[in-house]
Amino acid sequence: GSLLEVGTGFHPELTGRENIYLNGAILGMKKAEIERKFDEIVAFAEIEKFMDTPVKYYSSGMYVRLAFAVAAHLEPEILLVDEVLAVGDAAFQKKCLGKMGDVAREGKTVLFVTHNIPSVIKLCSRGILLESGKIVVIGDAQSVVYSYLKEGAPLAAERYFVTSQSPQPNAPELVFTGIRVLDHQKNPSAYINISGGLCLEIFYRVNKSVRYVQVGFLLWNSEGTCILTSTDLDGDSATSDRVLDVGEYSARCHIPSYCLRPGRYWIDIASSIVGFRMLDEIRQSIAFEVVDTGSPEMRLSQGRLGAIAPVLNWTTERITLNQSEQT
């Protein structure tokens, strides 16, 4: 069973009910099988009230819900799935991943092709990294994901993206020119001590005066989980209606000590006109590693669980019970 494009064969003039039979037939299901599973398919899609409405009136989310509901009730020995969850709300995507997990637990094979790293880790036991049609890495899902992320962003203290000093014709209003990771002594470093924190410095060029701009980053860990997002509009004094004149700029953001657990991290940087459009974006722009040389976590033999590792302030005091409570 191949889900290379959810909804292949849907006819816009036909109703949702009719398209279940059409799409099911295209995917190789017998009519009797479709009839037997019809109620399950409708319940899975959660669009019962619109089953007799032509799908040309469906939103993209409703369309994908119905199409995936049909495909999810196939019973192949091998299921090929390629980026079918690009559309749909978070709850429905979670349901779809659960369905594919059920298929895998039944002893069937699911070949899941995607760039959604958390889904790979959650769903897959084995992984294959492909580049230009050739196998680069094959092994357990976690190690393959790590290799994929490591190749995408070099471990470096600083990177520069634009070498020309003058704006190019038709250049966007803002372009990123570089990024640096600074340690607690303000020196560029690809290795950050957990006890010292770090400073992220982003360089960019404004080619044309622009207003309502935000510059920010997404921080990812080695499991492909976004740990945090921040923009230069964070904070009480930040304002989105500022005007950036033509020139070179740098933006700095400090991440405090004992915030990130030891491990490797990747950074995406992006800029946009607030609520309107993207100006520039560089994914996996740089990578750095947090190292631990003697934190409280190192002294815990069992280790410390959690996505982050802050050291929190505690207070302990001895309390005296009154007479009635003592009795």
C-alpha positions in Angstrom: 0.0 0.0 0.0 1.5 3.3 -1.1 0.4 6.7 0.4 2.7 8.8 -1.8 -0.1 11.4 -2.0 -3.0 11.4 0.3 -6.3 11.9 -1.6 -5.1 10.6 -5.0 -8.2 9.9 -7.0 -10.6 12.0 -5.1 -13.1 13.6 -7.4 -14.1 17.2 -6.4 -17.7 16.8 -7.6 -18.3 13.6 -5.6 -19.4 13.6 -2.0 -17.2 12.4 0.8 -19.2 9.2 1.0 -18.7 8.5 -2.7 -15.0 9.3 -2.6 -14.5 6.8 0.2 -15.5 4.1 -2.3 -13.6 5.6 -5.2 -10.4 6.2 -3.2 -10.6 2.8 -1.5 -10.9 1.1 -4.9 -7.9 3.0 -6.2 -5.9 1.9 -3.1 -6.8 -1.7 -3.8 -9.7 -2.3 -1.3 -12.6 -4.5 -2.3 -16.1 -3.1 -2.2 -17.1 -5.5 0.6 -14.1 -4.4 2.6 -14.9 -0.7 2.2 -18.5 -1.3 3.3 -17.3 -3.3 6.3 -15.0 -0.5 7.4 -17.1 2.4 6.3 -18.3 3.4 9.8 -14.8 3.1 11.2 -13.4 5.4 8.4 -16.1 8.0 9.0 -15.5 8.0 12.7 -11.7 8.3 12.2 -12.1 11.3 9.9 -14.5 13.0 12.4 -16.5 14.7 9.6 -19.7 12.8 9.8 -21.9 15.8 9.2 -20.3 16.5 5.8 -20.2 13.0 4.3 -22.9 13.9 1.7 -21.2 17.2 0.7 -19.0 17.4 -2.4 -15.4 17.4 -1.4 -14.7 20.6 -3.5 -16.3 22.4 -0.6 -14.0 20.8 2.0 -11.2 22.7 3.6 -7.7 21.3 3.1 -7.8 19.8 6.6 -11.1 18.1 6.1 -9.9 16.7 2.8 -6.8 15.2 4.3 -8.7 13.8 7.3 -11.0 11.9 5.0 -8.2 10.8 2.6 -6.0 9.5 5.4 -8.9 7.8 7.1 -9.4 5.7 4.0 -5.7 4.9 3.6 -5.3 4.2 7.3 -7.8 1.3 7.0 -5.8 -0.6 4.4 -4.4 -3.9 5.4 -1.1 -4.3 3.4 1.9 -6.3 4.6 4.1 -3.3 3.7 2.9 0.3 4.0 4.9 3.1 2.2 4.1 6.5 3.7 5.7 9.7 2.3 5.1 13.0 4.2 1.3 12.4 4.4 1.0 14.5 7.6 2.0 17.9 6.2 -1.5 19.1 6.5 -3.9 18.7 9.4 -4.2 19.9 13.0 -1.9 18.5 15.8 -4.6 16.3 17.3 -5.3 14.6 13.9 -1.6 14.2 13.2 -1.2 12.5 16.6 -4.1 10.1 15.7 -2.5 9.3 12.4 0.8 8.5 14.0 -1.0 6.3 16.5 -2.7 4.4 13.7 0.6 3.8 11.9 2.0 2.6 15.2 -0.9 0.2 15.5 -0.1 -1.2 12.0 3.5 -1.7 13.0 2.6 -3.4 16.3 0.5 -5.9 14.3 3.7 -7.2 12.7 3.3 -5.2 9.4 6.1 -3.1 7.9 5.7 0.7 7.7 8.3 2.6 5.6 7.9 6.1 6.8 9.6 8.8 4.7 9.6 12.2 6.4 11.6 15.1 7.8 9.5 15.1 11.0 12.2 14.0 13.4 10.2 13.5 16.5 7.7 11.3 14.6 10.6 9.2 13.3 11.9 8.6 16.8 8.4 7.9 18.2 7.3 5.6 15.4 10.3 3.9 13.9 12.7 1.3 15.3 15.1 1.4 12.3 16.2 4.2 10.1 17.9 4.8 6.8 19.5 8.1 5.8 19.5 8.8 2.0 21.4 11.3 0.1 21.0 11.6 -3.7 19.4 8.2 -3.8 22.2 6.5 -1.9 22.2 5.0 1.6 24.5 7.1 3.9 23.6 5.5 7.2 21.5 2.6 8.3 20.8 1.5 11.9 18.6 2.3 14.9 16.3 5.3 14.4 18.0 7.4 17.1 21.5 7.1 15.7 20.3 7.8 12.1 18.5 10.9 13.3 21.6 12.1 15.0 23.7 11.6 11.8 21.1 13.5 9.8 21.1 16.5 12.2 24.9 16.4 12.5 25.3 16.6 8.7 22.9 19.5 8.4 24.7 21.9 10.8 28.4 21.9 11.3 29.7 22.0 14.9 31.3 25.5 14.9 31.8 28.6 16.9 30.8 30.9 14.1 29.5 30.8 10.5 29.1 33.5 7.9 26.6 33.2 5.0 27.1 36.4 2.9 30.5 37.5 1.7 29.5 40.4 -0.5 29.6 43.8 1.2 27.1 45.4 -1.1 23.4 44.4 -1.6 22.6 42.3 -4.5 19.9 43.3 -7.1 16.4 42.2 -5.9 17.8 41.3 -2.5 15.1 41.0 0.3 14.9 43.8 2.8 16.8 41.8 5.4 19.4 38.9 4.9 21.4 37.0 7.5 25.1 37.4 7.2 26.4 35.3 10.1 26.0 33.7 13.5 28.3 33.1 16.5 28.1 31.1 19.7 29.9 32.8 22.6 30.9 31.3 25.9 30.6 33.0 29.3 33.8 34.9 28.6 32.4 36.2 25.4 34.7 34.1 23.2 33.4 32.2 20.2 33.2 28.5 21.1 31.5 25.4 19.8 31.7 23.8 23.3 29.7 25.5 26.1 30.1 24.6 29.8 26.7 24.0 31.3 27.7 26.2 34.3 28.6 29.2 32.2 25.7 29.7 29.8 26.1 31.1 26.3 25.4 34.1 24.2 23.9 33.7 20.7 24.9 36.5 18.3 23.1 36.8 15.0 24.4 39.2 12.2 22.2 40.6 9.5 22.1 43.2 6.8 19.1 45.5 6.1 19.1 46.4 2.4 16.0 48.6 2.5 14.4 50.4 5.4 11.8 48.2 6.9 9.3 48.3 9.8 7.6 45.6 11.9 10.5 43.2 11.8 11.4 40.4 14.2 14.5 38.3 14.2 14.6 35.1 16.2 15.8 31.5 16.5 14.6 28.0 17.2 16.8 25.8 19.3 16.7 22.0 18.7 18.2 19.1 20.6 19.8 15.9 19.1 16.4 14.2 19.2 14.9 16.7 16.9 12.8 18.3 19.6 12.4 22.1 19.6 13.6 23.2 23.1 12.8 26.8 22.8 12.0 29.7 20.5 12.8 33.4 21.0 12.7 36.6 19.0 14.1 40.1 19.6 10.6 41.2 20.4 10.7 39.3 23.7 10.8 41.6 26.7 8.8 44.5 28.0 10.7 47.2 26.1 10.6 45.5 22.7 8.3 47.0 20.0 7.4 45.6 16.6 6.8 49.0 15.0 10.5 50.0 15.1 12.1 51.1 11.8 15.4 49.4 10.8 17.4 51.6 8.5 19.8 50.3 5.8 23.0 49.0 7.4 24.7 46.1 9.3 23.2 44.8 12.6 23.9 42.3 15.3 21.4 40.8 17.7 22.4 39.0 20.9 20.5 36.7 23.2 21.8 35.2 26.4 20.8 31.7 27.5 21.6 31.3 31.2 23.7 28.6 32.8 22.2 25.3 33.8 19.4 25.8 31.3 20.4 23.2 28.7 21.3 19.6 29.4 24.6 18.3 28.1 24.4 17.3 24.4 24.5 18.7 20.9 22.1 21.5 19.8 21.2 23.0 16.5 19.8 26.5 15.7 17.5 27.7 13.0 17.4 31.5 12.5 14.5 33.4 10.8 13.3 36.9 10.3 9.9 38.2 9.2 7.6 41.2 9.0 5.3 40.5 11.9 2.1 38.8 10.8 2.9 39.3 7.1 5.8 37.4 5.5 9.2 35.8 5.9 12.2 37.8 5.0 15.1 35.3 5.5 15.5 31.9 7.0 18.5 29.6 7.5 17.8 26.2 9.0 20.4 24.3 10.9 22.6 27.4 10.7 25.0 26.3 13.4 25.6 23.6 16.0 27.2 23.6 19.4 27.7 21.2 22.2 27.0 21.7 25.9 29.5 19.9 28.2 29.3 19.2 31.9 32.4 19.6 34.0 31.0 19.3 37.5 27.3 20.3 37.8 25.0 18.9 40.4 23.7 16.5 37.8 27.2 15.0 37.5 27.0 14.2 41.3 23.8 12.3 40.9 24.6 8.7 40.2 21.2 8.1 38.6 21.4 11.2 36.4 18.8 13.9 36.1 15.8 13.4 33.8 14.1 16.2 31.8 14.6 18.1 28.6 16.2 21.1 30.4 18.5 21.2 33.4 18.0 24.3 35.5 19.3 24.6 39.0 16.3 25.9 41.0 16.4 27.7 44.3 14.9 25.8 47.3 14.3 26.8 50.9 14.0 24.4 53.8 12.8 25.3 57.3 11.9 23.4 60.4 8.3 24.1 61.4 6.9 23.8 65.0 3.4 22.3 65.5 1.0 24.0 67.9 -0.3 22.2 71.0 -3.5 20.9 69.4 -1.8 19.5 66.4 0.8 17.8 68.5 -2.1 16.1 70.5 
